[in-house]
Amino acid sequence: ASDYPIEVIVVDDGSTDGTADIVEAMALPFVRLIRQANGGKSSALNTGIAAASYDIVVMMDGDTVFEPSTVRELVQPFGDATIGAVAGNAKVGNRDSLIGAWQHIEYVLGHNLDRRMYDMLNVIPTIPGAVGAFRKEALRRVGGMSDDTLAEDTDITMAVLCDGWRIVYAERARAWTEAPASIQQLWSQRYRWSYGSMQAMWKHRRAVTSRGPAGRFGRLGLPLVVMFGVVAPLLAPLVDMFLLYGVLFADAPITLASWGGFILLQAALSWYAFRLDGEKPLHLISLPIQQVVYRQLMYIVLLQSVITALTGGRLRWQKLRRTGEVAAPVEA
């Protein structure tokens, strides 16, 4: 349904769910199916990159649905020869449940708003695996996708930045992804994301003392990623600790009023982020509960990731169960 000419490459990385057989049976003329023994996501992506016939490669996840205009919006910035990659706008498609609504708020506020800031600073640290485009030359120069980390999307983005390419955000290149539908699956996904991101930060730590584009990212982008991705979330529970202390041992009315002001500030920022993203603010009704429950869950996940990293533990890829329920919305 794309309104831009495309070549689709489906890589079956030793899957056992029958998807490859379905693709083969459809026999679409512009779709190529490549089967290979299981080698991991980075291996599958490199296989697709090598097989691609054109200079721009768009990557997407198997649980993601593009709108007809998504590819066209993704490739427009490549008219500038200095741009090596473009980040798309990943949106939660299954947002009707409470856990889905919480992730929807997180995507709009914690991902897309941050990405706008990083775009202005020219230090976007992560192109979402669900929707992103790369200049093939940029991928070739950095050695393609690596299996050094569990966050191959963050790893490749940082590598492209350090190589001197510009990366921009295409907010109208929307992709609808299936978010985890249970606490257990959410935990598994975010544990991998957090740990993999820390691996990528550590891998590119030498950028801090480098010169040129790598140094700019190392001294501007990397500290911001560490601050907003690790330090600030780890300090977030202090708000709740001060709340409990204030209610139990200090001035309860003033403490509750201060906490209410904190929630109102979060609500105002969230409303602004939703407005920028063209989203209806209906799901912000669940924001107060999200701040109490979901934020603490993400704190524990991050804490577990930090402990795993500090103790030298190893984390394997976490496979999530998908339902295929997400579809791109139809314009009225």
C-alpha positions in Angstrom: 0.0 0.0 0.0 3.1 2.3 0.0 2.7 5.5 -2.0 6.5 5.3 -2.7 8.1 2.7 -4.9 9.7 0.0 -2.7 11.5 -3.3 -2.7 10.6 -5.5 0.3 13.0 -8.0 1.7 11.8 -10.4 4.3 14.6 -12.2 6.2 13.5 -15.4 7.9 16.2 -15.9 10.6 15.5 -19.5 11.3 11.9 -18.7 12.5 9.5 -21.5 13.4 6.2 -19.6 13.3 5.4 -20.1 9.7 5.7 -16.5 8.6 8.1 -17.3 5.8 5.7 -19.8 4.3 2.9 -17.2 4.3 5.2 -14.7 2.6 6.2 -17.3 0.0 2.6 -18.3 -0.7 1.6 -14.7 -1.3 4.0 -14.5 -4.3 4.1 -10.7 -4.4 6.4 -9.5 -7.3 8.1 -6.8 -5.3 8.8 -9.0 -2.2 11.9 -11.1 -1.8 12.1 -13.8 0.9 15.5 -14.9 2.2 15.8 -17.9 4.5 18.8 -18.4 6.7 19.8 -20.4 9.8 19.2 -18.5 13.1 22.0 -16.0 13.6 20.4 -13.3 15.6 18.8 -10.0 14.7 22.0 -8.2 13.6 22.9 -11.1 11.3 19.4 -11.0 9.7 19.6 -7.2 9.2 23.0 -7.5 7.6 21.6 -10.1 5.2 18.8 -7.8 4.2 21.2 -4.8 3.8 23.5 -6.9 1.6 20.6 -8.0 -0.6 19.1 -4.5 -1.0 19.3 -3.2 -4.5 19.1 0.5 -3.7 21.1 3.2 -1.9 18.6 3.8 0.9 17.6 1.0 3.3 14.5 1.2 5.5 14.4 -1.1 8.4 11.3 -2.2 10.3 10.3 -4.9 12.8 8.0 -7.8 12.1 5.4 -6.6 14.6 5.2 -3.1 13.0 2.8 -1.7 10.5 3.7 1.3 8.2 1.2 3.9 6.9 1.2 4.3 3.1 3.2 7.5 3.4 5.8 6.3 5.9 8.5 5.3 3.4 8.1 8.5 1.4 8.4 10.6 4.6 11.5 8.6 5.7 13.5 9.0 2.5 12.8 12.8 1.8 15.7 14.0 4.1 18.2 12.0 2.1 18.2 14.7 -0.5 20.8 16.2 1.8 24.1 14.3 1.1 25.3 14.8 4.6 22.5 12.9 6.2 23.3 9.2 6.9 20.2 8.1 8.7 16.6 9.1 9.5 14.6 8.2 12.6 10.9 7.6 12.2 8.0 8.1 14.6 7.2 4.8 16.4 3.8 4.8 17.9 2.0 2.3 20.2 -0.8 0.6 18.2 -2.4 -1.5 21.0 -3.1 1.4 23.5 -6.6 0.4 24.6 -5.5 -1.4 27.7 -4.1 0.3 30.8 -0.6 -1.0 30.2 -0.9 0.0 26.6 -2.0 3.5 27.5 1.0 3.9 29.9 3.4 2.8 27.1 1.7 5.2 24.7 2.3 8.1 27.1 5.9 6.9 27.5 6.5 6.7 23.7 5.1 10.2 23.1 6.6 11.9 26.1 9.8 9.9 26.8 10.8 9.0 23.3 9.4 11.4 20.7 9.8 14.5 22.7 13.4 13.6 23.6 14.1 12.8 20.0 13.0 16.3 19.0 15.5 17.8 21.4 18.3 15.5 20.2 17.4 16.4 16.6 17.8 20.1 17.3 21.2 19.3 18.9 22.1 16.9 16.0 22.9 14.1 18.4 20.0 11.6 18.0 21.3 8.5 19.9 18.8 5.9 18.7 17.0 5.3 15.5 14.1 3.0 16.5 14.4 -0.5 15.1 10.7 -0.4 14.3 11.1 2.5 11.8 14.3 3.9 10.5 16.2 4.5 7.3 19.9 4.5 6.5 22.1 5.4 3.6 23.8 2.2 2.6 27.2 4.0 2.3 26.9 5.0 6.0 26.2 1.4 7.0 29.1 0.2 5.0 31.6 2.7 6.5 30.8 1.6 10.1 30.8 -2.1 9.3 27.1 -2.8 9.3 25.0 -4.0 12.2 26.9 -5.4 15.2 26.0 -8.1 17.7 28.2 -6.5 20.4 25.1 -5.2 22.2 21.5 -6.1 22.7 20.5 -2.7 21.4 21.7 -2.9 17.9 19.6 0.1 16.9 21.3 2.4 19.5 24.7 0.9 18.7 24.5 1.5 14.9 23.0 5.0 15.4 25.9 6.1 17.7 28.4 4.6 15.2 26.9 6.5 12.3 27.0 9.7 14.3 30.6 9.2 15.3 31.5 8.6 11.6 30.4 12.2 10.8 27.0 11.7 9.3 23.9 13.8 10.3 20.8 12.0 11.7 17.4 13.7 11.6 13.9 12.9 12.9 11.0 12.5 10.5 8.0 12.9 12.7 5.5 12.3 9.9 7.0 8.9 9.1 4.7 7.0 11.4 4.9 3.3 12.3 2.5 1.5 14.5 4.1 -1.1 16.7 2.7 -3.8 19.0 3.8 -3.0 22.6 4.0 -5.7 25.2 0.6 -6.6 26.6 1.6 -8.0 30.0 3.9 -6.9 32.8 6.1 -9.9 32.3 6.7 -9.2 28.6 7.1 -5.5 29.3 9.7 -6.3 31.9 11.6 -8.6 29.5 11.6 -5.9 26.7 12.7 -3.0 28.9 15.3 -5.1 30.6 16.9 -5.8 27.3 16.5 -2.2 26.1 18.1 -0.8 29.3 21.0 -3.3 29.4 21.6 -3.0 25.6 21.7 0.8 25.8 24.2 0.7 28.6 26.3 -1.7 26.5 26.2 0.8 23.6 27.2 3.7 25.8 30.1 1.7 27.1 31.1 0.6 23.6 31.3 4.2 22.4 32.8 5.7 25.6 36.0 6.7 23.8 34.0 9.3 21.8 34.3 11.5 24.9 38.0 12.1 24.2 37.8 11.9 20.4 38.1 14.8 18.0 35.7 15.8 15.2 32.1 14.5 15.0 32.8 11.6 17.3 34.0 14.0 20.0 31.0 16.3 19.6 28.7 13.3 20.2 30.9 12.0 23.0 30.9 15.3 24.9 27.4 16.5 24.1 25.2 13.6 23.1 26.6 10.8 25.3 26.4 12.7 28.6 22.7 13.6 27.8 21.9 9.9 27.1 23.6 8.9 30.4 21.8 11.7 32.3 18.3 11.1 30.9 18.6 7.4 30.3 20.3 6.3 33.5 21.0 8.9 36.2 17.6 10.7 36.2 15.5 7.5 36.2 17.6 6.1 39.0 17.0 9.2 41.1 13.3 9.4 40.3 12.2 7.3 43.4 13.5 10.1 45.6 10.3 12.0 44.7 8.2 9.2 46.2 10.5 8.8 49.2 10.2 12.5 49.9 6.4 12.2 49.5 6.2 9.4 52.1 8.6 11.2 54.5 6.7 14.5 54.2 3.3 12.9 54.7 4.4 10.7 57.7 6.9 13.0 59.5 6.6 16.5 58.2 3.8 18.8 56.9 1.4 16.5 55.1 -0.7 19.3 53.3 2.4 21.1 52.0 3.9 17.8 50.9 0.8 16.6 49.1 0.4 20.1 47.4 4.0 19.9 46.2 3.5 16.4 44.8 0.3 17.6 43.2 2.3 20.4 41.6 4.8 17.8 40.3 2.0 15.8 38.7 0.5 18.9 37.2 3.9 19.8 35.7 4.2 16.3 34.2 0.6 16.6 32.9 1.4 20.0 31.2 4.6 18.6 29.6 2.7 15.5 28.5 -0.1 17.5 27.0 2.4 19.6 25.1 4.2 16.4 23.8 0.8 15.0 22.7 0.0 18.2 20.9 3.3 18.1 19.1 2.7 14.5 18.1 -0.9 15.2 16.9 -2.3 12.8 19.5 -5.6 13.2 21.5 -4.9 13.7 25.2 -7.5 11.2 26.3 -5.0 8.7 27.5 -3.5 11.2 29.8 -6.3 10.4 32.3 -4.1 7.5 33.4 -1.0 9.7 34.0 -1.3 10.0 37.8 -1.5 6.2 38.1 1.4 5.8 35.6 3.5 8.1 37.8 3.0 6.0 40.8 3.0 2.4 39.4 4.6 2.4 35.9 7.5 4.7 36.8 8.5 2.5 39.8 8.4 -0.6 37.5 10.7 1.1 35.1 13.0 2.1 38.0 13.3 -1.5 39.1 14.0 -2.7 35.6 16.7 -0.1 35.2 18.2 -0.9 38.6 18.3 -4.6 37.6 20.1 -3.6 34.4 22.7 -1.5 36.2 23.4 -4.4 38.7 23.7 -6.8 35.8 26.1 -4.5 34.0 28.2 -3.8 37.2 28.5 -7.5 38.1 29.4 -8.5 34.5 26.3 -10.6 34.0 25.2 -11.6 30.6 21.7 -11.2 29.2 20.3 -13.2 26.3 17.8 -12.0 23.7 14.2 -11.9 25.1 11.7 -13.3 22.7 8.2 -11.7 23.1 4.9 -13.2 22.2 3.1 -11.2 19.6 -0.6 -11.2 18.6 -0.6 -9.3 15.3 -3.5 -7.1 16.4 -2.0 -3.8 15.4 -3.0 -2.1 12.1 -2.3 1.4 10.8 -5.3 3.7 11.3 -7.4 4.6 8.3 -7.8 8.3 7.6 -11.4 9.4 7.5 
